[in-house]
Amino acid sequence: MGLRVCAGWMLMVAAHCACADGQLLLDQRALLLDDGRLPREAALDRLQQVRFAFREPLAEPGRWPLWIRTQGNRGRWDDGLERHAEAVTLGLDKPLGGQWIGGGLIALSRARVDSGGAADSESTHLGLYAATRVYNQLGFKLGVMHGQHRLDGGGDHAGARSWQLFGESSFALDFRDFTLEPFAGLALIRLDSAALAQGCVRLAGADEEGGYLSLGWRLAAPWYWQQRKWVGRASLALRQDLGGDRLNGEVLAADGETLRLQGREFERSTLRLDLSLDHALRDDLYLGLSYAGDYAEDARDHALAARLSLRF
C-alpha cells in the first residue's frame, strides 16, 4: 500500500511539473509573438518623426540619415508572470522621390519570462519600411520584417523564425499651434518554432499566427526655445489582438506521456499610451525620449526609449 501511495504521489508531482513547465514555454511563445512589435514600433516611430508631425528635415542629396533607438520593457501580470525585454535598433533611410521615404533596419532584442521558472529568448530582426503623404494630410506607412530567434528553456535551446507585415494610415488635422492625427494600424505576424525542452517536459514545435489592430489619436505640439526646436507628442490607442485567446501545445513528459496543454489567456484588448519629447540638438542631430504604457485588466507593460538621429 505504501509503495502504491508513493508511486501515485510521484506521478502527481510529475504531472504538475509537466503542466507548469509546459505552461511557461507556451507563455514564452505567445509573448515572442507580441514582442515582434518592438522593431515594428521603432520603424513606425521613425517614420512619424521624419515624415509626419515632427517633420525632421529630410537629408540633402549625398547625405545619409542614421538613427539608433534603445528601449527597455517591463511587464507584469496579476498572477505573478513577469517579462523583461531590451532592444536596440539601428536604421538608415532616404527620400525615394516625390513624397516617399524609405529605409531599412536591424534590431537586436532579448526577453526573459519568469513565472517560478524562467525562459529566455534572443531575437534579430531585419526590416524594410516606407511612408508617403497624399495631399499633405493623408499618410501611409508600411513595412515588412523577418526575425531569427533563439529560445532557451533552461539548458536546452531551439530556433524560431518570424515574418511580419504591417501598415498604418493617418490623417493630419493641422491647427495653428498643434496637429491632431487619427490613425489606424494593422500588423500580421507568423512564428515558426522548433521543439524546446524545459525541466521535465518537451514542447512540440508549432506554427503560430497573430494579428494586431490599433485605433487611436495622436497630438503633436512644436515650440522653439533658445532657437532650437522642441516637439511634444502624445497618443492614446486601443490595441486589439485578432488572434485566439490562448495558444495550445503538446508536451512530452519525462515518463513518455503526451499531454495537451492550453497556454495562458492573455488580454486581447489593451489601452496604449505614448508620450515623447523630441529636440533638435543641432541642425543635423536630433534626440528623442519616450514612454509607452500598455494597460489591460490584469496586466501592465511599461517601456522607456531613447533615440538619436544624425545626418552625415
Summary of the structure (lengths in Angstrom):
residues: 312
radius of gyration: 22.2
end to end distance: 80.0
largest distance: 86.4
contacts: 1080
relative contact order: 0.18
helix: 15%
strand: 63%
